[in-house]
Amino acid sequence: MAKAKTAYVCADCGGSHSKWQGQCAECGAWNTLSEVALAPASAARGGARHAGWAGDGGPRVIALSEVQGGDEKRTSTGIGELDRVLGGGLVEGSVVLVGGDPGIGKSTLLLQAMAAMGERLPSLYVTGEESLAQVAGRAQRLGLSVLGIKALAETAVERILEHAAKVRPALIVADSIQTLWSEMLTAAPGSVSQVRESAARLVRYAKETGTSVFLVGHVTKEGGIAGPRVLEHMVDAVLYFEGESGSRFRILRAFKNRFGAINELGVFAMSDKGLKEVPNPSAIFLSGSREPQPGSAVMVTREGTRPLLVEVQALVDKSPLANPRRVALGLEQNRLAMLLAVLHRHGGVGVFDQDVFVNVVGGIRVQETAADLPVLLAVLSSLRDRPLAEKTVAFGEVGLSGEIRPVPNGEERLKEAATHGFKRAIVPSANAPKRNPYKDMEVIAVDRLAQALAAA
């Protein structure tokens, strides 16, 4: 096959160059040029036809009200937590990028999903890192049925698409995208240009044929998907596998989803038979201790469409340093510093000579403001060495002037707390129900930080 014309494009400014050079002539950045393939004009005009195309093959302008926006056709993967993160199931023709640390369970989860869908959704497993014997051995160890699953050990994307055109699978799993390469480029596999071109070819094939595609991606030391950032823009959904080393629990989080809610959460437990669903994730995020402990507070956070009970722990100790430490795990450290300033100014409690450590149990990351009030209650509990009342839950945003602001979906959070047997709830006044429907739970509405500290 003849080599396609290529150019060298800057990853920072997008400037194009005819040959490689160390510095971009447009923006002056160093070592940012990567090789890309230039598609011919005739190929660029090709593609699937839809309602917005005229009879001569060109696009035409139509009223958006005339476009029929039907529901996406979804197929259950057979794994409830994976369906939740995907937004209700696998959409026909969608491309999903799955990232995570090595050995966290990406290949295991996708192999389990392929086995669960079985013959009702013929699939093709493309492995570029393992041999077919290794893939078959994993399926045998997990006790999975491999009926309906075809496997291919190949890294050239052209050969992969040729085999896919012959067997016509409804689902393709590419493990991993960093091992694929296109013969149209001379760069080495795993380079920015090869990753981008290989993903583009698979995305184009998925949209033209309606085949669903899973792409397994490596992560960098910073925790992001390795390769160009444009890769995340090309796909329909980006899922990240998270988990603490030594812990058997795994969290699958959606950071992008064109067919569902973002920040959706799926919880799994690793076992000798693969990943098992955790139907009640709130239970694993709560402490196993029956007696209340100082420095511990329970909050109701919301991940996607699911309310979760999460335990927040704080440790306040006298600092031997001139500048006391502020360490936050699972929370934003700058927000912790701000909350401690509010606690001193409007709560009358100063910790300026104390080290403050805050941790969210279970390795979950809380990214919403509903954690403000529970964090301050946990800090005060550790400072005074007095535990909160048993079966107490709290949530609410703390403003700079000391007010307690409401958070979304307050009734759903209270319902989740009542379901797990909590007796007291300290919540913003705007989130408190007018008539308490929970007879066994006392709802304490507060407007100011001082009222919340007194109630706790």
Backbone torsions as a table, in degrees:
resi	resn	phi	psi	omega
1	MET	NA	135.6	-179.5
2	ALA	-69.0	143.7	178.8
3	LYS	-69.2	137.2	177.6
4	ALA	-79.3	156.8	177.6
5	LYS	-68.9	139.8	-177.6
6	THR	-126.5	162.5	175.0
7	ALA	-141.1	165.9	179.4
8	TYR	-114.5	117.0	-172.5
9	VAL	-111.7	138.7	178.2
10	CYS	-76.7	132.2	-179.6
11	ALA	-73.8	-18.5	-178.4
12	ASP	-90.1	-51.0	-174.5
13	CYS	-109.4	-13.1	-179.6
14	GLY	83.9	7.7	178.9
15	GLY	-65.1	140.0	-176.4
16	SER	-103.5	140.7	179.9
17	HIS	-134.2	148.3	-178.2
18	SER	-77.0	-24.3	178.9
19	LYS	-141.9	162.6	-177.8
20	TRP	-75.7	143.4	174.5
21	GLN	-150.5	156.7	-174.0
22	GLY	-66.1	-34.1	-175.8
23	GLN	-119.8	137.8	176.7
24	CYS	-72.8	128.9	-178.8
25	ALA	-73.9	-18.2	-177.1
26	GLU	-84.2	-49.7	-175.1
27	CYS	-113.0	-11.1	177.9
28	GLY	84.7	5.0	180.0
29	ALA	-74.4	148.9	-178.1
30	TRP	-100.7	142.5	173.9
31	ASN	55.6	41.9	178.8
32	THR	-114.8	0.8	-178.7
33	LEU	-85.1	134.4	177.3
34	SER	-135.9	150.0	-176.3
35	GLU	-79.8	134.2	176.4
36	VAL	-132.1	153.5	179.2
37	ALA	-88.9	139.0	177.4
38	LEU	-97.3	113.9	179.6
39	ALA	-75.1	138.2	177.2
40	PRO	-65.4	156.8	-176.5
41	ALA	-61.9	-35.7	-179.6
42	SER	-65.6	-37.3	179.1
43	ALA	-71.2	-34.9	-179.7
44	ALA	-65.5	-26.7	-179.2
45	ARG	-83.2	-10.6	-179.1
46	GLY	-78.3	177.6	177.3
47	GLY	133.2	-179.7	-176.7
48	ALA	-71.5	148.4	177.1
49	ARG	-98.7	147.4	-179.6
50	HIS	-145.9	-168.5	-173.2
51	ALA	-68.5	-17.6	-178.3
52	GLY	-90.4	11.9	-179.1
53	TRP	-108.4	140.1	179.4
54	ALA	-80.8	174.6	-176.9
55	GLY	-65.2	-29.0	-179.0
56	ASP	-84.7	7.8	177.9
57	GLY	93.5	-4.7	179.6
58	GLY	-94.2	157.9	179.3
59	PRO	-74.8	153.2	176.5
60	ARG	-134.3	155.9	-178.8
61	VAL	-87.6	128.0	177.7
62	ILE	-131.0	160.5	177.8
63	ALA	-72.4	137.1	-178.2
64	LEU	-64.4	-27.9	178.8
65	SER	-67.4	-19.9	179.6
66	GLU	-84.9	-12.0	-178.0
67	VAL	-79.7	129.6	178.8
68	GLN	-83.2	110.4	-179.6
69	GLY	-97.9	78.1	-179.2
70	GLY	-76.3	165.8	177.8
71	ASP	-71.9	146.3	178.9
72	GLU	-70.7	142.5	176.4
73	LYS	-79.6	117.8	-176.2
74	ARG	-113.2	149.1	177.1
75	THR	-126.0	129.6	179.5
76	SER	-69.3	136.9	178.0
77	THR	-81.7	-6.5	-175.8
78	GLY	84.1	-3.4	177.2
79	ILE	-120.6	111.5	-172.7
80	GLY	-60.4	-41.6	-179.1
81	GLU	-67.1	-36.0	176.8
82	LEU	-68.8	-39.5	176.5
83	ASP	-61.1	-39.4	180.0
84	ARG	-62.1	-45.8	-177.8
85	VAL	-67.3	-35.4	178.7
86	LEU	-74.4	-10.6	179.7
87	GLY	98.0	16.8	178.6
88	GLY	123.5	-0.8	-179.1
89	GLY	141.9	179.1	-178.1
90	LEU	-86.9	124.8	-178.7
91	VAL	-86.6	137.7	179.6
92	GLU	-63.4	129.5	179.4
93	GLY	79.9	9.1	-179.6
94	SER	-87.2	154.9	177.8
95	VAL	-121.4	120.7	-174.8
96	VAL	-117.8	128.6	177.8
97	LEU	-101.9	122.9	-178.9
98	VAL	-113.5	119.8	-179.8
99	GLY	-120.4	161.5	179.5
100	GLY	166.8	167.4	179.9
101	ASP	-65.7	156.7	177.9
102	PRO	-61.2	135.0	177.4
103	GLY	78.4	9.2	-177.3
104	ILE	-81.5	-18.5	175.2
105	GLY	123.1	19.1	-178.8
106	LYS	-65.0	-52.7	-179.3
107	SER	-64.7	-36.8	179.8
108	THR	-63.7	-44.9	-179.4
109	LEU	-63.4	-45.1	-178.1
110	LEU	-68.0	-35.9	177.1
111	LEU	-67.1	-37.7	176.0
112	GLN	-65.1	-40.1	179.1
113	ALA	-65.5	-41.0	178.2
114	MET	-63.8	-40.0	178.3
115	ALA	-68.5	-34.8	179.7
116	ALA	-69.4	-35.8	178.0
117	MET	-75.2	-30.7	171.6
118	GLY	57.3	-139.7	-174.9
119	GLU	-75.5	-15.0	-179.7
120	ARG	-73.4	-14.9	176.6
121	LEU	-141.0	87.7	-178.9
122	PRO	-56.0	134.6	-173.0
123	SER	-132.5	159.3	178.7
124	LEU	-128.5	119.9	179.3
125	TYR	-99.9	111.9	-179.5
126	VAL	-100.9	116.5	-178.7
127	THR	-112.1	128.6	177.7
128	GLY	-113.7	-6.9	-178.2
129	GLU	-111.8	-27.9	-177.6
130	GLU	-118.4	160.0	174.3
131	SER	-82.5	164.4	177.9
132	LEU	-63.3	-32.8	178.2
133	ALA	-64.8	-37.3	178.1
134	GLN	-67.5	-40.3	178.0
135	VAL	-64.9	-44.2	178.4
136	ALA	-65.2	-36.8	177.4
137	GLY	-64.6	-38.3	176.9
138	ARG	-64.5	-42.3	179.4
139	ALA	-62.7	-37.9	178.1
140	GLN	-68.4	-41.0	178.7
141	ARG	-63.1	-35.7	-179.4
142	LEU	-83.5	-7.8	-179.0
143	GLY	69.2	38.1	-176.3
144	LEU	-96.0	147.2	173.3
145	SER	-86.9	127.7	-175.5
146	VAL	-104.2	17.6	177.3
147	LEU	-66.1	132.2	-179.7
148	GLY	88.0	-2.3	-178.8
149	ILE	-105.8	124.0	173.9
150	LYS	-107.3	147.5	-176.0
151	ALA	-124.1	150.1	-179.6
152	LEU	-146.1	126.5	174.6
153	ALA	-100.0	97.6	-174.9
154	GLU	-156.3	147.0	177.7
155	THR	-120.0	-16.6	177.8
156	ALA	-78.2	120.8	-174.2
157	VAL	-66.5	-29.3	177.8
158	GLU	-65.4	-42.2	179.2
159	ARG	-67.6	-36.1	179.6
160	ILE	-62.8	-44.3	-179.6
161	LEU	-68.7	-32.1	176.1
162	GLU	-64.6	-45.6	177.7
163	HIS	-65.6	-37.5	179.2
164	ALA	-65.2	-36.2	178.0
165	ALA	-66.2	-27.0	-179.8
166	LYS	-81.3	-47.6	-175.4
167	VAL	-86.9	-17.6	177.2
168	ARG	49.9	63.9	177.2
169	PRO	-77.0	155.8	174.2
170	ALA	-87.9	-14.5	-179.5
171	LEU	-143.3	134.6	176.0
172	ILE	-123.6	131.2	174.5
173	VAL	-114.6	119.3	179.1
174	ALA	-106.4	112.5	-175.3
175	ASP	-123.9	98.2	3.5
176	SER	-123.7	171.2	-176.4
177	ILE	-69.1	-24.7	-179.5
178	GLN	-72.0	-16.5	-179.6
179	THR	-92.8	-11.4	-177.5
180	LEU	-81.5	152.2	178.7
181	TRP	-148.7	155.9	178.8
182	SER	-114.7	137.3	179.9
183	GLU	-73.1	-4.6	176.0
184	MET	-76.0	-16.0	-178.5
185	LEU	-117.8	152.4	178.8
186	THR	-97.6	-4.3	-179.3
187	ALA	-69.9	160.9	-178.3
188	ALA	-76.0	151.3	175.4
189	PRO	-57.8	140.7	-177.4
190	GLY	93.2	-12.0	177.5
191	SER	-72.8	165.8	-176.8
192	VAL	-59.3	-44.3	-177.4
193	SER	-68.1	-39.2	179.5
194	GLN	-67.6	-41.7	178.6
195	VAL	-62.8	-44.2	-178.7
196	ARG	-67.3	-43.6	-178.9
197	GLU	-67.7	-41.7	179.4
198	SER	-63.8	-43.3	178.1
199	ALA	-65.0	-38.8	179.8
200	ALA	-63.6	-40.2	179.2
201	ARG	-64.7	-41.2	179.5
202	LEU	-69.7	-38.5	177.6
203	VAL	-63.6	-42.5	179.0
204	ARG	-62.9	-41.3	178.9
205	TYR	-65.2	-39.8	-179.7
206	ALA	-64.0	-41.9	-177.6
207	LYS	-72.2	-33.2	-177.9
208	GLU	-78.2	-31.5	-175.3
209	THR	-106.9	-12.1	-177.0
210	GLY	79.1	15.1	179.2
211	THR	-83.4	133.1	175.7
212	SER	-81.0	142.3	-174.8
213	VAL	-132.3	132.2	169.8
214	PHE	-108.1	127.3	175.5
215	LEU	-111.1	123.6	176.4
216	VAL	-91.6	127.1	-177.0
217	GLY	-121.5	143.3	173.7
218	HIS	-76.2	162.6	177.7
219	VAL	-117.7	154.7	178.1
220	THR	-85.9	178.9	178.2
221	LYS	-63.8	-27.5	179.0
222	GLU	-80.1	-7.5	178.3
223	GLY	97.5	0.7	179.3
224	GLY	-92.9	167.9	178.7
225	ILE	-66.3	129.8	178.5
226	ALA	-70.5	145.5	-178.8
227	GLY	106.9	-169.4	-176.5
228	PRO	-72.3	145.9	177.1
229	ARG	-64.8	-23.4	-180.0
230	VAL	-64.5	-20.0	178.5
231	LEU	-61.2	-36.9	179.3
232	GLU	-71.1	-25.2	178.4
233	HIS	-81.7	-22.7	-177.7
234	MET	-77.4	-29.4	-174.2
235	VAL	-91.0	168.0	-178.8
236	ASP	-87.8	-27.3	-178.5
237	ALA	-146.7	144.9	177.4
238	VAL	-124.6	118.2	-179.5
239	LEU	-115.6	136.6	178.0
240	TYR	-115.9	133.7	172.7
241	PHE	-92.7	126.2	-179.8
242	GLU	-124.3	152.0	177.9
243	GLY	177.1	142.0	177.5
244	GLU	-77.9	142.1	177.1
245	SER	-64.7	129.4	-177.7
246	GLY	94.7	-13.9	178.0
247	SER	-96.5	143.8	-179.1
248	ARG	-89.0	-2.9	-179.3
249	PHE	-91.4	140.8	179.0
250	ARG	-125.9	141.6	179.9
251	ILE	-119.4	125.2	176.4
252	LEU	-105.6	117.8	-174.2
253	ARG	-120.6	138.1	177.2
254	ALA	-94.7	120.1	177.0
255	PHE	-99.3	-17.4	175.7
256	LYS	-151.7	136.5	178.9
257	ASN	-158.1	111.6	178.8
258	ARG	-76.4	-10.6	-177.1
259	PHE	-120.5	16.8	-179.6
260	GLY	-171.7	-172.7	-177.4
261	ALA	-78.2	143.8	174.5
262	ILE	-85.4	166.8	-177.9
263	ASN	60.2	18.9	173.0
264	GLU	-69.5	151.2	-171.2
265	LEU	-128.0	135.0	172.3
266	GLY	-126.1	135.5	-174.8
267	VAL	-115.9	131.9	-179.8
268	PHE	-130.9	158.1	174.2
269	ALA	-122.0	128.0	-179.8
270	MET	-81.0	131.2	178.8
271	SER	-136.6	-179.4	179.6
272	ASP	-69.7	-13.5	177.4
273	LYS	-106.6	22.4	177.7
274	GLY	98.9	-158.3	-177.9
275	LEU	-87.4	128.3	178.4
276	LYS	-109.3	141.5	178.7
277	GLU	-70.2	146.5	174.3
278	VAL	-109.1	100.7	-174.4
279	PRO	-69.0	-26.1	-178.5
280	ASN	-124.1	79.6	-175.7
281	PRO	-66.7	-21.8	-179.6
282	SER	-61.3	-30.9	-176.9
283	ALA	-66.5	-34.9	-176.8
284	ILE	-79.6	-18.8	-179.7
285	PHE	-89.4	-6.3	179.4
286	LEU	-98.6	152.1	-178.4
287	SER	-69.2	146.1	177.7
288	GLY	-81.4	-6.1	-179.8
289	SER	-74.0	135.3	-179.2
290	ARG	-81.2	-30.4	-178.3
291	GLU	-92.9	140.7	178.2
292	PRO	-62.3	141.8	-178.8
293	GLN	-117.7	144.1	176.3
294	PRO	-62.4	143.1	178.7
295	GLY	83.8	12.6	-178.3
296	SER	-121.9	134.0	176.3
297	ALA	-141.0	146.8	-179.3
298	VAL	-108.7	132.1	179.1
299	MET	-123.1	165.6	175.4
300	VAL	-114.5	104.5	176.8
301	THR	-97.9	170.6	-177.8
302	ARG	-131.9	120.6	178.5
303	GLU	-114.2	106.2	-177.3
304	GLY	67.6	-116.1	179.8
305	THR	-105.0	8.5	-172.6
306	ARG	-117.3	124.4	171.2
307	PRO	-80.3	138.8	-177.6
308	LEU	-130.3	138.8	172.5
309	LEU	-88.4	124.2	-175.4
310	VAL	-130.9	138.9	177.6
311	GLU	-94.2	131.0	176.7
312	VAL	-109.6	125.0	-179.9
313	GLN	-113.1	142.6	179.2
314	ALA	-133.0	143.7	175.5
315	LEU	-129.7	118.1	179.7
316	VAL	-114.3	122.4	-176.7
317	ASP	-141.2	150.9	-178.9
318	LYS	-62.9	132.3	-174.6
319	SER	-91.1	134.2	173.8
320	PRO	-86.0	-0.4	-175.6
321	LEU	-99.6	157.6	176.3
322	ALA	-69.0	-35.1	176.2
323	ASN	-111.9	102.6	-178.2
324	PRO	-59.1	149.3	-177.5
325	ARG	-84.3	146.8	173.9
326	ARG	-127.6	104.5	-174.8
327	VAL	-117.5	127.2	180.0
328	ALA	-129.0	124.6	176.0
329	LEU	-114.4	117.9	-176.4
330	GLY	91.3	-2.6	178.6
331	LEU	-133.8	166.1	177.1
332	GLU	-80.8	126.0	-174.4
333	GLN	-66.6	-37.0	179.1
334	ASN	-65.1	-34.4	178.8
335	ARG	-70.1	-33.5	176.2
336	LEU	-62.2	-43.6	178.5
337	ALA	-61.8	-39.2	178.8
338	MET	-65.6	-42.2	-179.3
339	LEU	-64.9	-37.3	178.4
340	LEU	-66.1	-34.4	175.7
341	ALA	-66.7	-40.4	177.3
342	VAL	-64.9	-39.3	178.3
343	LEU	-60.6	-37.8	179.6
344	HIS	-74.3	-42.0	-174.5
345	ARG	-75.3	-41.9	-173.1
346	HIS	-112.5	-7.6	176.3
347	GLY	-110.7	-8.7	178.3
348	GLY	71.8	19.0	-178.5
349	VAL	-121.1	117.9	-179.3
350	GLY	-106.9	136.1	177.4
351	VAL	-125.9	30.9	-175.0
352	PHE	-70.7	-15.0	176.5
353	ASP	-110.6	18.9	-176.3
354	GLN	-122.2	144.9	168.6
355	ASP	-79.5	135.3	-178.8
356	VAL	-122.7	121.3	177.0
357	PHE	-118.9	128.2	-179.6
358	VAL	-126.5	134.3	-178.0
359	ASN	-138.1	138.8	173.6
360	VAL	-96.8	120.6	-174.2
361	VAL	-67.0	141.2	175.8
362	GLY	95.4	-0.5	179.6
363	GLY	76.3	11.1	179.7
364	ILE	-81.9	148.5	177.6
365	ARG	-105.1	122.7	179.2
366	VAL	-97.8	121.3	-174.9
367	GLN	-117.2	13.9	180.0
368	GLU	-116.3	163.4	-174.5
369	THR	-79.6	-6.0	179.6
370	ALA	-64.8	-14.0	-179.3
371	ALA	-82.7	-6.1	-174.9
372	ASP	-60.0	-53.1	-176.6
373	LEU	-65.1	-46.5	177.7
374	PRO	-60.2	-35.9	179.1
375	VAL	-63.1	-45.4	179.9
376	LEU	-66.6	-37.2	177.4
377	LEU	-65.2	-39.3	178.5
378	ALA	-67.2	-40.0	178.4
379	VAL	-63.4	-45.2	179.5
380	LEU	-65.7	-38.0	178.8
381	SER	-63.1	-40.8	178.4
382	SER	-70.7	-38.2	-179.4
383	LEU	-64.4	-42.3	-178.8
384	ARG	-86.4	-8.5	-177.1
385	ASP	57.1	40.1	178.6
386	ARG	-130.9	123.8	-179.0
387	PRO	-73.2	155.8	172.3
388	LEU	-69.7	162.4	178.3
389	ALA	-59.6	146.3	-177.3
390	GLU	-62.6	143.1	178.4
391	LYS	59.4	45.9	177.6
392	THR	-110.2	134.9	177.9
393	VAL	-127.2	152.4	-177.7
394	ALA	-148.8	152.8	170.7
395	PHE	-161.4	153.7	179.7
396	GLY	153.8	150.0	177.6
397	GLU	-91.1	137.8	-179.8
398	VAL	-105.9	122.5	179.4
399	GLY	-86.0	167.5	-179.0
400	LEU	-67.2	-23.7	178.2
401	SER	-91.4	8.4	176.8
402	GLY	89.1	4.7	178.9
403	GLU	-83.4	153.4	177.8
404	ILE	-101.5	111.3	-175.8
405	ARG	-93.9	151.7	179.6
406	PRO	-74.3	160.7	177.6
407	VAL	-124.8	158.6	-178.2
408	PRO	-66.6	153.0	172.9
409	ASN	58.7	48.5	-179.7
410	GLY	-65.3	-38.3	-178.4
411	GLU	-67.0	-37.4	178.0
412	GLU	-66.4	-36.5	177.7
413	ARG	-65.5	-43.3	178.7
414	LEU	-64.7	-37.8	178.8
415	LYS	-64.2	-40.7	178.2
416	GLU	-63.8	-40.8	179.0
417	ALA	-66.4	-40.9	179.1
418	ALA	-66.0	-34.0	179.6
419	THR	-62.9	-33.0	-178.4
420	HIS	-94.4	14.2	169.9
421	GLY	83.4	21.2	177.9
422	PHE	-77.7	143.0	-173.3
423	LYS	-102.2	-24.2	-178.1
424	ARG	-132.9	142.5	178.8
425	ALA	-137.5	123.2	176.7
426	ILE	-102.8	111.6	-170.7
427	VAL	-135.2	161.4	173.2
428	PRO	-62.7	150.6	-177.8
429	SER	-60.0	-36.2	-179.2
430	ALA	-69.1	-20.7	178.6
431	ASN	-94.3	-8.4	-179.4
432	ALA	-77.2	133.3	179.0
433	PRO	-69.6	148.0	179.4
434	LYS	-64.9	-40.3	174.3
435	ARG	-120.6	119.9	-175.3
436	ASN	-69.2	110.1	179.7
437	PRO	-82.1	-3.6	-177.4
438	TYR	-106.2	98.6	-174.5
439	LYS	-67.6	-30.3	-176.8
440	ASP	-90.8	0.6	-178.2
441	MET	-126.5	128.4	177.4
442	GLU	-88.7	123.6	179.6
443	VAL	-101.7	116.3	-178.4
444	ILE	-103.8	114.6	-179.4
445	ALA	-92.8	131.9	-178.3
446	VAL	-130.4	149.9	177.8
447	ASP	-112.7	-27.0	-176.9
448	ARG	-125.3	159.4	-179.6
449	LEU	-64.0	-37.7	179.9
450	ALA	-61.6	-37.6	177.9
451	GLN	-65.8	-39.0	179.7
452	ALA	-65.8	-41.8	179.3
453	LEU	-65.5	-37.3	178.0
454	ALA	-67.7	-38.6	179.7
455	ALA	-68.7	-30.0	-178.2
456	ALA	-78.0	NA	NA
